[in-house]
Structures are given as structure tokens and as C-alpha cells.
């Protein structure tokens, strides 16, 4: 009878176990599921090893157009597409001065140890941090620590106590959050521990013959060596700094040890200097995975020493980056085509001048959108819908353009796949005419900022959800839509 009772309790334990006291939510730039699987034999232990063996795992697909910025992060954190959260790209085109502006820049705020004046004010819906605050109340503590300023502010949402990100000279923050720069981060800035970690020299941990895909140059030099401070945000030192500050914050604020459900949000990376693709193509990028594995292992080990293991929950999700660069395309026998939005907008302007007179008919181009001069069109009492249609027809004659749509047509588009992605992406900051490019076409943002790489058509990143308590998770579609991750965490 006793054995039967134990067996029944074991079966019921997923339903009886208490909610976690600390959730650590980690977004990793460039984390790739295939790369994790390829490198798993190299991890005899460590955080990625533990997660790959014990965590719930699922590939994540994004129901939108992904440009390699934090639009994907915003979708994961809000559970909504850009049509609703309005974070279509990191920057938007402002018609008033005809220039791009960073979406999260907030002139009402002041940077703390940073030139960045950021806030989540432009984000028009609630995030994971916001919903956590609503569910857990004012006593819960929420902190975001990261490598990239934009990612970190998105993680912090509107409701975090504080957030901080890596600057070359120390931790930076913004006056938007009530606690400003956390005291633990300020101590690292002042006592030299940040500088000590940032100025380390990064060299290969193994012989070149042990790496899967070293470059010819790495083989020739039998290794690599970098001063981390020269590109701190793309080095193992950055991950190490994030984990060390996260653990210090947990200790200082007693996160997960006060009877409340606290939230610690981290941003880390596996992208080495000059890397823009998720698939491993160098020994140094493999080394970034090895570093991440060690840092995550240290984080989990320290948390388990300080807390009841059953009170800890860790969520790891990748942030997609560019899919293929020009060299990879050429290796596959593909000739990359370039589409420059600035030049396209200039040609559209010339086209409209020939039709309607010598005026500035186009405000500019940004991303995959053309922005017409609506004020002029209204003054001339012309039909904006007619001109949008003419511009769309004109753009479809350009090399690299698969289809162009007047903005008013996009909500009416039928079908799944690319049509659904276009509907989900179009929103408040879209232009008058939206362009879809052919596969393999490089989008050049403007004449001063060109890209020699293209995005994978359907970027997929891994989700790993680990709990120290024995829990089960509902059956979910594979791959899981990025919009479902938030609901999974809130259940």
C-alpha cells in the first residue's frame, strides 16, 4: 500500500508542485538549435548540457517578417505580432524630418552612465515583465540585465524595478525605471570588477583540430586571440558579466527567497565579432557556445546552492539573426541580388515627377517601405490610393522585387505563409507602399548602410524551459509559434 501511495503521488506531483519563486528568462542573440545539437558532444557538463537533457524543448517559428533586430524579441515578450505591438524594426521612419529614429529612444529620459536615452514608452502593449507585475503585485521584484540596450529595455518592459546593459566603460541604464542603476551594477563600475572582466584576452580553449568548422585563417594561425574590450558585446566576457551581475542581484535583492515570485531577465549572446549568421562558421563562434555553456552552468549551480531547486525555473530562447551572407550564397551557386531602398525611393520620386510635375512626391524609403509625401498629395487634391497603386506597379518592375502592395491592400491579403507574415508585420510605422523581395535578395537599408547578407526565409530558434520541480507541460504544436511562449509561462 505504501509503494502504491508513493507511485500515485509521483503521478500527481506535476499538479501538486508549487509555482516557482524565481524565473530566470534568458534571450540569447544568435542561438541556433542545429548548432546546439552539433556541439552537444563537446559538453560533458554545463548549463546547455543540463538544459538539453532535462528541459522541455521546442523550435520556435515567427509569424512575421524578421529583419534581425529586436522585433522578434518583442513578439516573444508580448505574445503578439508587430501589427499589435508596433515594434516592426529597431528603428522607424519619421515623416516630419524624413529620417530614421530608434524606436525606443525617449527624449524625456536621461541615460545613466550611457548616452542612450531609452524607455519602453513606444511599446503599446504589455510584456512578460508587465504581466508578471500584474499577476504578482508590487512586492515582486523584476530586474533585466543584458548586453544590448534595446533588448534589455524590452525585457524590462514598463514594470521592472530597474534594468542595465553593457557599455564599454561599465553598466549603463536609464532614468525611466524607479531604481535607476542598481547598486550592484554601480559597485561593479566603481570597484574595477567590470573593467577587469572586460579587458580579458580571449583565446581558443582547444586545439584547432578539435573544432568543427575553423576558418582557414584560424587553422593557419593555429588559433585566435582577441582583446574583449575592443568588441565587448560580442565576446565571452559579455556573457560572464551578465551572469555575474545577475547572481549579485539575486544575492543583494534576495530574489526568489522572500516568498514572492521574482523575475530575472537576462540577455546573452553566441555571436562572435563580425558574425551575422546563426550557423557556426568559425572556431571562435564555437567557442562562444562553449563559453555560454559554462556561464549558464555556473548560474544554475549558484542558484541551486542558494535556493531550493524546486523554486527555480529557467527559460532560454534564441533571438534570430541574419541567415546567410554573400559568401555562403556564392558557395551554393547563388548570385545575391541587391535592393537599395534609398535608390528605389529616388526612382519613384523621378517617376512621379514625370507624371505630376516637379515636386517632392516621396518623403523617403526605409526598410521595405516607400513613404509618399501625403501633405503634398492632399494639397494637390490628388488621389492617394491611385498614386499608391501606380507606385506599387512601378516597383514591381525593379530587380529583386517579388511583389509590391499599397498599404491599404495588406489587411485584405488572403492566404498563409508570406502573405500572413506581411499582414502580421504591417502596422503603425509602415509606409504607403510595402515591398516583398525575392528569395536571396539583399535589402540595403540606405546608401550609407548596406548589408551583404540576407535573412533566412523562416528563422527558427530554440526554446528550452527547465524547472527544478517536476512539472509537465501541455502538448504544443511543433514548431511552437513565438506568440505562444508568453502564454506557456503564464499558465
N, C-alpha and C positions, 0 to 999 in steps of 0.2 A: 504493500500500500504506500509506503514511504517513497519508494522508487517511482511509483506511478504519479504521486503528487509532484515530485521534482520534475518529472517529464512534462506534466501539464503546465507547471509554472514556467518551464523553459519555452513551451509553445506560446504561452500568453505574454512572455516578457516584452515583446515589442509593443504590446498595448499598455503594459503596466509601467514601463520605464518613464522617468520624469523627463521633462524638457531640459535641454542643455542650459548651463549657466553662462557659458561663453561660446559664441560663434565667431570663428575666425574666417572671414571671407577674403579670398586672395584672387586677384586678377593678374595673370602673367602675360606680359607682352610677347607675342610670337609663339606661345606654347602650342605644340603640334602633336596630335595623337599618334601619328605614324612614327614620328621621331622618338616619342616616349617608348613606343614598343621596340623600336630598333635598338635603343640604348639600354633597355632593361637588363640585359645580361651583365652590364658593367656595374650594376648596383647590387652589391651583396647586402647592403643595408642603406638606411637613409629615408628621408621623407617620401620621395617619389616611389621608392620600393614599397614602403608600407601602404601608401595610398593605392598603388596599382594592385596590391594583393587584397586589401581589406575594404576599400571604398566602393560605394555604388558608382558605376562609370557609365557615361553615355556620350556619344558625339553630339555636338550642338550645331544646328544649322540656323542661319539668319534669314528671316523672311523679308529682306530688304536689299537694296544696293549697298555694298560695303566699300568704303574708299580708303581704308587703312588707318582711320583716325579713331576717335572715341565714340563714333555713332553706334558701334557695336556694343561698347560698354554701357552706353545709355539704354539700349534696348534690354540688355540683361538686367540692369538695375531697376528699371521701371516696369518691365513686363509688357511694354508697349512698343509699337513701331514708330519710326520718325514722323509718320503722319500725325501722331498724337503728342510725342514728347518734343518734337521740333528740333532735335539735335541731328540734323541731316549730315553735317560735316563739322569739323572743329571750327571752321570759320564760315561766315555768311557774307553776302554781298549787300552793302548798304547803298541804297539808291541815292540818298541825299548827297553823298560825296563820291559816289561811284568807285568805292574801294572795298576790299575785303576786310573784315574785322573778326577777331577771335570771339566766338560766341559767348564764352564765359567771362570775358573782360567786363568789369563793373567799375566805372569811374567813381562811384560813391565809396569804394573801398580803398584801403591802403595796404600795400604789401608789407609784411614783417620779415626783415632780412631777405627781401625779394623785390624785384622790380615788377613782378606780376601782381596786378590788381584784380583778383578773381573772386567770383561768387557764383552760386548756382541759381541766381535770380532769373536768368533766361530760360531755365528748365521749367516747363509749365506743368509738370505733374510730379507726383510723389515717387521717391526712390526707395530702395531697400532700407536705408537708414531712416527715412521719414516714416515708413510703415512700422519699422521696429519701434520707433519712438511712440507712435500712436498706440501700438499694442502693449508696450511695456511701461509707458508712462515716464514721468520726468526723472525718476530715480535711476533708470537705466543709463549706463554710460556708453557713449559711442565715439570712437576715435578712428580717424583714417590717416594712414601713413603710406607714402608712396614715392616712386621715382619721378613720375611725370606729373606736373601741376594739374593739368586738365583731368586726367584720370583720377587723381586723388580728390579733387573737388567733387567730381561726380560720385565717387564712393562716399564722401561725407554727406552729400545731399544737402537738404536745408536744415536738418535737425541734429547734426553731430555736435558734440561738445567742442571739438577742435579738429583740425587737420594740419598736416605738414608734409612738405615734399623736399626732394633733394635739390639744392643749389650747389654750385661749385665751391662756395665758401662755407656751407653749412645748411642747416634745416631752415626752410622758408615757410611762411604761412600768409594768411590774410585776416584782416580785421573783421571780416564778416561773422566769424564764429566767436561765441561769447568768451571762450577761454584763451583766444589768441594763440600764440605759440606755446605749446605745452611745456611745463617746467623741465621735464625730462629731455626734451629736444634742445631747450636753451642751455642746459648743463652740458650736453654733448658739444654744442657750439663753443662754449666758453672754456671747457676744460681740456680741449685739444683732442678728444677722442674721435670726433668727426674727421678732423684733418689727418689723424694717424691712419684711420681706415681708408680715407680717400686717396692717400698718397702711396699706397702699396703698389708694388710691381707685380703684374700678373703674367705668369709664365705657364707653359703647359705642364700638367700634372703627370703625364705619362709620356713614354717614348712615342715618337710619331708613328711607329709601326703598329701601335695599339689602337690608334684612332681609326674610325670607319672611313671618313672622307676628308683627309687632309688635302689642302691645296698643293699645287706644285711648288709654290714658294715656301710653304711650311715644310715640305719634305726637303727642299734644298737647304734650308736653314736649320733643319732638324729641330724645329720648334718655333715659338713665337714669344715675344716679350712686349708688354705694354705698361706704360705709366697710367694707372687707372684715373688719375686726376685729369688727364687730357680729354677723356670722354667718359666721365664718371657714370652717367646714366646708362651706359652700355658696357658695364663691367661687372665682374663678380662682387666688387666692393660695394656696389649699389644695393644688391640683394642682401649682403651682410649687414649693411647699415640699417635697412628697413627691418630686418629680423631683430637686430639688437635693440633698436628703439621700440619696436613692438613689445618685446619682452620687458623692457624697462617700464613702459607704460602700463603693462599688465601688473607689474610689481607695485609701482607707485600708486596706481588708482585701484588696486585690488580687484581688477576685472575678473568677473566670474566667481568671486569669493565673498560677495556681500549679500547673497540671497536673491540677487537680481539677475536677469538675463541680459548680459552686456554684449556689445558688438565691437569687434576689432577688424577693421578693413585695411587690407594691405595691397599694394601694387608692386610687382616684381617683374623680372624680365629674363628671357633667354636669348635676346638679340645682342650679338657682339658688335663692336664698332664697324660701321659700314655695311651691316647686314639688313636687308629689307625683305627677305623671304623667310618663310617659316621652315621650309625644308632644309635640313642640315647640308651645308656645302663646304665646311671647313672644320679643322680641328678645334679652333677657338670657340666655334659655336657649340660643338660637342662639350667643350669644357664648361660652357655656360650652364648646360644641363647638369653636369656633374656638380658644379657649384650650387645650383638651385636645390639639387637633391640633398646635399649636405646641410644647407641652411634650413630647409624645411624639416629635415631630421632633427636638427638642433632645436628648432622651435617646438616641435612636438614633444621631444624629450623633456625640455624645460617645463613646458606646461603640465605634463603628466607628473613631474616631480612636485609641482606647486599645488596642483588641484586634484580632485577626484577625477579619474579618467572618464567616468561616465558623464561628467559635467561638460565635456569638451566636444565641440562639433567643428569640423574644418571643411570648408568648401573651396575648391580650386577650379578656376575656369580660365580658359585661354582667351586672349584678345587677338583677333586675326590681324595679320599684316599683309603686305603685298605678296602675290603668289609667285610670279616669275619675273626674272629680269631679262634684259635684251640678250645676254649671252646664252641663257638657258633656252630661250626661244630659237635662237640660231642653231644651237646644238641639236634641237629637234627638227631642224629643217624648215622652221617658220621664219618669215620675214616680218618683223614688227612694223606696224603702221602707226604713225603719229597723228594725233588730232589735237591741234592747239586751239583752245577756246578763245584766246585773245585774237588770233588771226581770223577765226571764224566770225567773231562779232564784228571785226573791221570789214570783212567782206559783206556781211549782212547790211552794215551801215551804208556801204557803197551801193549795194543793190537797191535799198530803199530810197537813196538819194536819186537814183536814176528814175525811179517810179514816181516819187512825190516831191522832189525838189531838194535843194542843197541845204539840209538841216541836219542836226544831230539826232537821228532817229533811234539810236541804240545807246543805252547807258553803259553797257559793257557785257562781258561774259565772265562767268565764274562756275567752276565745277563742270557740270554737264548742262548748264542753263545759259540762255541768252535773255538779257534784261532789256526790254524796249523802253524808250522814253515816253512813258504813259502821259506825262504832263503835256508834252508837245502834241501827241496824237489827239488828246482831248481838245487842246486849243485849236487845232486844225479841223476839228469836228469830223475826224476820220473814224472808221470802224476798227476798234482794237482787235476784234475777233477775225476780221478779214486779214489784217496785217499779220497777226499770229499765224494764220493758215498759210499765207504767202511765204513767210519766213521758214516755216516747217518744211514746205515743199522745196525751198531753195537749199536748205541744209541737207536734205536727203540726197542731193547730187554730189555732196562732198565725200572724198575718200575717207573711209573709216566709219562713216555713219550708217547704221543699220536702219534706224527709224527716228523721226522727229515728231514731237507731239505738241500742239498748243496746250497750255497748262489746263485749260478748261476741259480738254478731252480725257485727261488721265483718270479722273474718278469714274469715268464711264467705260474704261477699258475692261474687256471680258477676258477670262482665262486665268490659268495659274502660271507658275514658272516666272519668266521675266516680266510678264505683264503685272502679275501680283506684286512682285518686288518693286516695280515702278510705282504702283499705286500706294504701296506702304511707305515709300520713301518721300514722295512728293508732299510738301507741306508749306508752312508759313514763309519759309525763306527761299522757296523755289522761284525761278524766273518765269518769263512769259512763254518761252519755248524750251522744252526739255529734249535732250538728245540721248538716244541709246546707241552705243558704239558696237561695232562688230567684234567678234571674239579675237583676242590678240592685239587689239588696238590700244596704244598708249595714250592716256589722257594727259595732255600738258596743261597745267593749271594756268600759266601765263608765260609771257616771253622771258621773264626773269627766273621762273621756277619751273623747269621742265623735268619730267620724270622719264627714266629709262627703264621702267618696269611696268607691268600690268598686274591687275588683281586676278586671282583665281576666280573662275566663274561662280563657284559655290564654296566659299571658305568655310571649313568645318574645324571646330576647336573642341578639346575635351572638357568634360565636366566630371569632377570627382567629388563625391560627398562622403565624408568619413565621420563616424560618431564613436566616441569611446563607449557609449552604451550600445547594447544590442538592439538595433532598430531595423525595421524593414521599410521599404519604400514602394509606393504603388507602381503597378505596371505602367510604363510610359512608352510613347512611340519612340522609335529609333530611326534616324536621329531625333533628339528632342528639340523642339523649337526654342530659340533663345527667349521667347516671351513666356515660356512656362517655368523657367528656373525660379523666378521670384515666388510663384505660387507653390512650388515644391518646398521652398524654405519656410514659407509662412504656414504650412499645414502642420 
